[in-house]
């Protein structure tokens, strides 16, 4: 599991490096009003923060049955025993807190609250329908779907489409893939589930950036 998360992290790092090299990442941030120094700081905190999860509560998992062997007068019996475990629910710094902070900043700058709410709701609903809980991992986000829907919704609903596209892409993915799927946590079998963490960090991060590029 740790190997999978590490591979996902380095894949995202390589993808971001490629986008920086060809100028797409800087172009996307420029369109939402973020300069080069702010972009670098945001990326640095996001990447480092993707490894930081802040626990907020504990959720009991569904009970499972294990076998125990007992001995009575020298005779061994195998009996089922119900056991319970807990899942720690956490918030990921890079995959949740940073996108939320940037989205709030952009929302204050655009003032297009109605367009943002509608576009985000569309992305959240679509992502919720397509996201799948993966036992032992978390919630898997459906590829580039959130970014495409966010870009289309922003182009139709907003005059300043890039900032709205970013907010809808990130917040819609976060809400649809994580917050609306909290009821699946009991069945994931994971010791910890992080909102915006592994399984959705790359989806949330890329959804915002690609949505901006599509909405320009």
C-alpha positions in Angstrom: 0.0 0.0 0.0 2.8 2.4 0.9 4.5 1.5 -2.4 1.3 2.4 -4.3 1.0 5.8 -2.6 4.6 6.5 -3.3 4.2 5.7 -7.0 1.2 7.9 -7.2 3.1 10.7 -5.6 6.0 10.5 -8.0 3.7 10.2 -11.0 2.0 13.4 -10.0 5.4 15.0 -9.4 6.6 14.0 -12.8 3.4 15.2 -14.4 3.7 18.6 -12.8 7.3 18.9 -13.8 6.3 18.2 -17.4 3.6 20.8 -17.3 6.0 23.4 -15.8 8.5 22.6 -18.6 6.1 23.2 -21.4 4.6 26.2 -19.6 1.0 24.9 -19.2 1.0 25.1 -15.4 2.2 28.7 -15.3 -0.4 29.5 -18.0 -3.2 28.0 -16.0 -2.3 29.8 -12.8 -1.9 33.0 -14.7 -5.4 32.7 -16.0 -6.8 32.5 -12.4 -4.7 35.4 -11.3 -1.9 33.6 -9.5 1.7 34.8 -10.1 4.8 32.6 -10.5 6.0 33.1 -6.9 2.6 32.3 -5.5 2.2 29.4 -7.8 5.6 27.9 -6.7 4.6 28.3 -3.0 1.2 26.7 -3.6 2.7 23.7 -5.4 5.4 23.3 -2.8 2.9 23.3 0.1 0.5 21.1 -1.8 3.1 18.4 -2.6 4.6 18.4 0.9 1.1 18.6 2.4 -0.1 15.6 0.4 1.9 13.5 2.9 0.3 15.2 5.9 -3.0 14.0 7.3 -4.7 15.7 10.2 -7.0 13.3 12.2 -10.4 14.7 13.0 -12.4 11.7 14.3 -12.7 7.9 14.6 -15.4 5.9 12.9 -16.2 2.3 13.8 -16.0 -0.2 10.9 -18.6 -2.8 10.1 -17.9 -5.9 12.3 -16.1 -8.8 10.8 -15.8 -12.4 11.9 -12.6 -14.2 12.7 -12.0 -17.7 13.9 -10.6 -18.6 17.3 -9.7 -22.0 18.5 -10.6 -23.0 22.1 -9.8 -26.2 23.9 -12.4 -27.9 26.2 -11.3 -31.1 27.9 -8.6 -31.6 25.3 -11.0 -31.1 22.4 -10.3 -28.2 20.1 -13.2 -26.1 18.7 -13.1 -23.4 16.0 -15.6 -20.7 16.8 -16.4 -17.5 15.0 -15.8 -14.3 16.9 -17.1 -10.9 16.0 -14.5 -8.2 16.0 -14.6 -4.4 15.4 -12.0 -2.0 14.2 -11.9 1.7 13.8 -11.1 4.0 10.9 -9.4 7.3 11.5 -11.0 10.0 9.4 -8.4 12.7 8.6 -8.1 15.8 6.4 -5.2 15.9 3.9 -3.3 19.3 3.9 -2.3 19.2 0.2 -5.4 17.5 -1.2 -8.1 19.3 0.8 -7.0 22.3 2.8 -4.9 23.9 0.1 -7.5 23.6 -2.7 -10.2 24.9 -0.3 -8.0 27.9 0.6 -7.3 28.8 -3.0 -10.9 28.3 -4.0 -12.1 30.7 -1.3 -9.5 33.2 -2.4 -10.7 33.0 -6.0 -14.3 33.1 -5.0 -13.7 36.4 -3.2 -12.0 37.7 -6.3 -14.6 36.7 -8.9 -17.8 37.3 -6.8 -19.7 34.9 -9.1 -21.2 32.9 -6.2 -24.2 31.6 -8.0 -22.2 30.3 -11.0 -19.7 28.7 -8.6 -22.4 27.0 -6.6 -24.2 25.6 -9.6 -21.0 24.5 -11.4 -19.6 22.9 -8.2 -22.9 21.0 -7.6 -22.9 19.7 -11.2 -19.3 18.4 -10.8 -20.0 17.0 -7.3 -23.0 15.1 -8.5 -21.3 13.6 -11.5 -18.2 12.7 -9.5 -20.3 11.1 -6.8 -22.1 8.9 -9.4 -18.9 7.7 -11.0 -16.4 7.6 -8.0 -15.9 4.1 -6.6 -14.8 3.1 -3.1 -11.8 0.7 -3.2 -11.4 -1.5 -0.2 -8.1 -0.9 1.6 -7.4 2.3 -0.5 -10.1 4.9 -0.4 -12.2 6.5 -3.1 -11.1 6.3 -6.7 -11.8 9.4 -8.8 -13.0 8.8 -12.4 -10.1 10.2 -14.5 -10.5 13.6 -16.3 -14.3 13.6 -16.0 -14.5 16.2 -13.2 -12.2 18.6 -15.2 -14.2 18.3 -18.4 -17.6 18.9 -16.6 -16.1 21.8 -14.6 -14.8 23.5 -17.7 -18.1 23.1 -19.6 -20.1 24.3 -16.7 -17.9 27.4 -16.2 -18.0 28.3 -19.9 -21.8 28.2 -19.8 -22.4 29.8 -16.4 -19.6 32.3 -15.9 -18.1 35.3 -17.6 -14.8 34.8 -15.8 -14.7 31.1 -16.6 -11.1 30.0 -15.5 -11.5 30.8 -11.8 -15.0 29.3 -11.7 -13.6 26.2 -13.6 -10.9 25.8 -10.9 -13.3 26.1 -8.0 -15.8 23.7 -9.5 -13.2 21.2 -10.5 -11.5 21.0 -7.1 -14.4 21.5 -4.8 -16.8 19.4 -6.9 -14.3 16.5 -6.9 -13.6 16.9 -3.2 -17.3 17.0 -2.3 -18.4 14.3 -4.7 -15.6 11.8 -4.2 -15.0 12.3 -0.5 -17.6 14.2 1.5 -20.6 12.6 -0.2 -18.9 9.2 0.2 -18.3 9.3 3.9 -21.0 6.6 4.4 -18.6 4.2 2.6 -15.9 4.6 5.1 -17.2 1.8 7.4 -16.8 -0.7 4.5 -13.4 0.4 3.2 -11.4 -1.7 5.8 -8.7 1.0 6.0 -7.0 2.0 9.2 -7.2 5.6 8.0 -9.2 7.5 5.4 -8.1 10.9 4.4 -10.4 13.6 2.8 -8.4 14.7 -0.2 -5.7 12.1 0.4 -4.5 9.1 -1.5 -6.9 8.1 -4.2 -8.3 11.6 -4.6 -5.4 14.0 -4.2 -4.3 13.6 -7.8 -7.9 13.8 -9.0 -8.6 17.0 -7.1 -5.4 18.7 -8.0 -5.5 17.8 -11.7 -9.2 18.5 -12.0 -8.7 22.2 -11.1 -5.7 22.7 -13.4 -7.1 20.9 -16.4 -10.5 22.5 -16.0 -8.8 25.9 -16.2 -6.9 25.0 -19.3 -10.1 23.7 -21.0 -12.1 26.8 -20.0 -9.7 29.3 -21.4 
